Amino acid sequence: MKKRLLLLCLLLAIINTMRACDKLNLEAYCQQIDHAIAHSADYVAAHEKKIGEAKRALDFETSPKNKYQINFKLYELYKAFVSDSAMYYLTECIKLADQLGDKSGSVKCRALMAIRCSNIGMYDEALNTLDSINPAGIDTLSLGIYYEAYNNVYSELAYYTRLEHMRQTYQAKADHYKKLMMEILPPTYETRFLRLEQQAQVEGKLDEAMRINDEWLKTVEPGSHPYALVALYRYIEYKLQGNKPQMMHWLVESVLADIRNAAMDQGSMWELANELMLNGDIDKASSYISFTSDCANRYGSRQRNWQIAPLLTTIAKNYKAKSEHTTSQLRMLVVAISLLLLLLLGVLFFLRRRNLQLDAARMALKGKNDELATANSQLATQTEKLSTLNSQLSTLNFLRVTA
């Protein structure tokens, strides 16, 4: 029995220690993120400086081919920064590719435009753009991106539709284009890694999914914007495994990479806000979701706002519940304080009354003491007189005897 009790105490101590460590780690992570958010304006300024340099180079360029390359660079700089600007520079790339007679470049940019449209919830525009493309005679990479764009828009439609029969239709089309895409995209292409990892996750092959993520991680520079996406999926891997320390580490890595690269289209921050809310830290969750909501508004993504909205609603409900609980506690505290004040007033009244009684008793005692002192003084006087008389009598007796 003693051994079991000792083991139970030891287990509880270990659990409490683990919880304390998790709390400390989470606080340390939040400090890193708060520091990054505090300097987010600096990261944005550095990114805008790169954009400004590219724009100045474009102003002095005359070659259509070089203009195409600079416009494409500006598209990549704006891709996760401001959606409308990214689409503008893609449009310029399409015009220049058509002017140069570069069909592959034109198809690639149109496909990328469709991906941008579907990523911000403009599904009709994405499909209209893709349906206007004739992919015949283009290079393999451009064709792969064309299939990727179709896969992307149908995957989004399948995910967001509320009609089951439409979901099945969209998913079938997404799977068709996924098969075509996977056959021709380069092995190290980002979307190829992404789809392979997602498939392994769905099939419950977590070891295979982690192996794919390991390979994907080797292809990106630590701290870069592509690194943020790999880290986000690595977080998902560890979350599926139930490994909380690792999952939070990689989620924070993704969040920091997004902030430090001035990415306005963020997926990891609202995941972190959700984790914090589930952990009971509603204030921090609200702060982070507010930050990523502002970023989404700057980016111009309806889809990201759709994703954030339910979490904002949940946080608002939790805030309301917390506020009501706090209000209830305050009411109870006010009642308790009021009762304590009444008790204190009663005690003060009692003490005041007792003090008055003591003062009266003290005055009466003083009077008695004064009377006693007077009586003692009179007695002393009488005693002195009596002593004098006794002395006189003694003298007279002595004289009578001697006579």
N, C-alpha and C positions, 0 to 999 in steps of 0.2 A: 504493500500500500504506500509506504514511504517513497519507494522507488518511482512508482507511478506519479505520485504528487510532485516529486523532484523533476521528472521528465516533463510533466505538464508545465511547471514553472519555467523550466529551461526553454520549452517551445514558445511560451508566451513572451519570454524575454527576447528570443530570436526574432519573433514576428514584430515586436515593438521596435527593435533595433533596425530591422529592414524598413519599417514604415518611416522611422526617423531619417534614415539614409535617403529614402526616396524623396521625402519632403525637402531635405537639404539639397539634393541634386536638382529638384524642380525649381527651387529658389535660385540656385546658381544659374540654371538655364534661363530663367526669366530675367535675371540680371544682365546676362549677355544680350538677350533680345531687346530689353529696355535700352541698353547702351546703343545697340544698332539702330533702333527706332529714333533715339535722340539725335543720331547723326545721319538719319535718312536724307535730310536735305542736302548734305554734303555729297552723298552717293548720287543723288539725282543731278546735282550740279556737275559732277564729274562725267556722268553719262550725257548730259546735255552739251558738255564741252566737246565730246566725241562727235555728236550730231552736228554741232556748229562747224567743226573742222571739215566734215564730209560735205556739208552744204556749200562751204566756201570753195572747196575743190570742184564741186559741180558747177558753180558759177563761172569758173575759168576754163572749163572743159569744152572742147568743140567736137571731139570725136564721138560719134553715136555709140560705138562699141564701149569706149571708156565711160560715157554717160550711163550706159546700161549697167556697168559694173558698180558705179558709185550709187546709182539709184537702188540697186539691189542691196548694197551695203547699208544704205539708209533704211530700207525695208527691214533688214535684220536688226538694226539698232532700235527701230520702233516696234518690232514684232511683239515684245512683251511690255512695251512702254506706253504707246498710244495707238489704239487700234485703227482709228481713222487715218492717221498719218502713215501707218504701215500699208494700208490699202491704197492710199494715194500713190506711194512710191512703187507699189506693185503695178498699179495702172500705168505709171510712166515706163516701167520696165516692159510691159506688154506692148506699148506703143513703139518703143525703140526696137524691140525684138521683131515686130512686124515690119518696121522700117528697114531693118537689116536683113530681112528674109530668114530669120532664125526661128524656124517653126518649133523646134524642140524647146527653145527658150520661151517662146510665146505660150506653148502648152504648159510648161512647168509653172510659169508665173500665174496663168489662169487657174491652174490646179491649186497653187498656194493661196490664191485669192479665195477660192471655194473653201479651203480649209479655214482661212481666217473668218469667213462668213459663218461657217457652221460652228466655230468655236465661240462666237459671240451671240449665237442663237438666230442668225439670219439664214434659215434653212432653205427657204424658197430661192433666195438669191444664190446660194451655194449650188443648188441643183440646176438652176437656169444657166449658171456659168459653165458647169460641167457638161450639160447637155448641148451647149453651143460649140464644144470642142470636137475636132476631128483628129484622133490620135494617130492616124496612119502616117508612117514615115518618120517618127520621132525616135530619139535615142532611148536606151533602156531605162536610164535614171528618170527621165521626164515621164516615161510611161508608168514607171513604178509610183511616182508621185501622183500621177493622174488617178491610178487605182486607189492610192492611199486617200485621196480626197473623197472619192465615192465611199470608201469604207468608213471614213471619218463621219461624214454627214449622216449615213444610214445608221451608224452606231449611236450617234447622238439622238436621232429620231426614235430609235428603238428604246433608248434609255428613258426618254422624257415623255413618250406618249402614254396616255392612260387607257388606251384601247388595246385589249389583248390581241385581237386579230391583226391590228396594224403593227403591233410590236413584233409579231411573228414574221410578217411580211418584210418589215425593215431589217430585222435580224438576218433573215435569209439573204437579202441583198448585201448586207454588210459582210456576211461570211463569204459570199461569192467573190466580192472584190478583195477581201482579205487574202483569199487563196491566190488570186492573181498577183496581188502586191508582194506577198511573201516569196513567190517564185522568182522574182526578178530584182528586188531591191538588194543592195549590197549587204553582206553579212553584218557589218558594223553600223548600219543605218539606225538612227534613233528609234523610229517608229517600229522597225522590225524587232528590236530588243523589247520594246514596250508591249507589242502584241504577243510575243512569245511568252513573256513573263505573266501577262494577264491570263493567257490560256492555261499555263501551268497552275496558277492560283485557283482558277475556276475548277480545274480537274483535281484539286487537292494535292498536287505534286509539289509540296513546299520545298523539298530538297532541290528539285529541278528548277523551281522558280528562283531560289537563292543562287544557284549556279549561274543562271542566266544573268541575274543582277550583278554577280561578281565579274562576269565578262564585260557587261555594259559599263560597270564602274571603271574598268581599266581604260576605257576609250575617252573618258572625260577628264578635264582638268579640275582638281579639287578647288572648291569655292566658286567655280564658274556658274553661269546660269544653267547650262545643261546638267551640271552636277546636282542642282537643286531637284530636278525631276528624278534622277537616279536615286538620290537620297530619300525622296518621298516614297518611292516604290520599295526601297529597302526598309523604310519604316513600316510599310504595309506587311512586308514579309515577316518582320519580327512581331508585329501585332498579331498576325495569324498564328504564330508560334507561341504567343503568350509571354514573350520575353520583354517585359515592360522597360527595364533599364536601357536595353539596346534600341527598342522602338522609339523611346523618347529622345535618345541621343541623335538618331538619324532624322527624326522629325525636326529637331532644333537645327541640325545641320542644313536641312532644306530651307527652313525659314530664314536663317542667317544668309544663305546664298542668295535667296530672292531679294532680301532687303539690300544687301551690299552690292547687288548688280542692278539696283533701281528697277526691279521687275514690278510692274503694276498689276500684271495678271498673275495672281498668287493662288496656289492651291493648298499650300502647306500651312499657312497662317490660320486659316479658318479650321483646319484639322486640329491645330494646337489649341485654338480657342475652345473647340469642342471637348478636347481631352481635359483642359483645365476646368471647364464647367462640370464635367463628370466627376472631377476630383474635388468639387465643392468651392473652387476659387472663382466665384462669379464676377468679382470686381476685375480681376486680371483678364478673364475671358472676355468681358465686355470691352475692356480697353483694346485688346488685340483685334477683336472682330470689328471694332470701330475703325481701327487703322487700316485693316484689309478692305473694309467697305469703301473707305475714302480712296484707296488705291484702285479698286474696281471701277469706281465712278470716273476716276481720271483716265483709266484705260478705255472705258466705254464698252464694258462687257455685260450684256443683259443676262447671259447664261451664268456668269459668276455671281451676279446679284440674286439670281434665282436660287443658287446654291447657298448663299449666305442668309437669305431671308428666313428660312425655317430656323436656323440657329439663332438669329436675332430675336425671333418670336419666342423661342425657348428661353433665351437669356432674360428677355423681358418678363416672362412668366415667373422665372426663378427670382428675379429681382422683386417682383410684386409679392411673391410668397415670402421672400426674405424680409421685405419691408413690413408686411403684415405681421410676421413673427416678431420683428424688432419692435413694432408698435405695440403689440400685445405685451411683450416683455417690459416696455417702457410704462405701459399702463399699470402693470403689476408692481413695477418699481415705484411709481408715483403713489399707489395705494399703500405700499409697504412703508414708504417714506412718510406719508401722511399719518399712518398709524404710529410710527416711531415718534413723529413730532407731537402727536396727541399724548403719547406716553411720556415724552420728555416734559411737556407742559404740565402734566399731572404730577410728575416727579418734582418739577420746579415749584409747583404750588404747594406740594406737601412739604418740601424743604423750607419754603418761605414761611409756611405756618409753623413748622417746628422751630425755625430760627426765632420767630416772634415769641413763641412759647418759652424758648430758652432765654431770650432777652428779658422777658417778664420774670421768669424764675431767678435769673441772675440779679435783677434789680431788687427782687424781694429778699434774696439771700444777702445782698449788699446792705439792705436796710437792717436786717437781723444782725449782720456782723457789726454794723455801726452801733446798734443798740447794745450789743454784747460788749463792744469796746468801751462804750460809755459806762456800762455797769461795772466792767472790770476796773475802769479808772476810778469810779466812785468807791468800789470795794478796796482798791489800793489806798485811797485817801483815808478811808475808815480804818483800814489795817494799820496805816502809819500813825493815826491818832491813838488807836488802841495800843500800839507799841509804845508810844510816848507816855501814855497813862500808866502802862505796866511798869515802865522805867521809873516813873515818878513814885509809884506805889512801892516799888522795890527799895527806893532810896529812903522813903518814910519808914518802912518796916525796919530797915537797917539802923536808922537813927534811934527808933524806939527801943530796939533791942540793946543797943550800946548805952543808952541812957539808963 
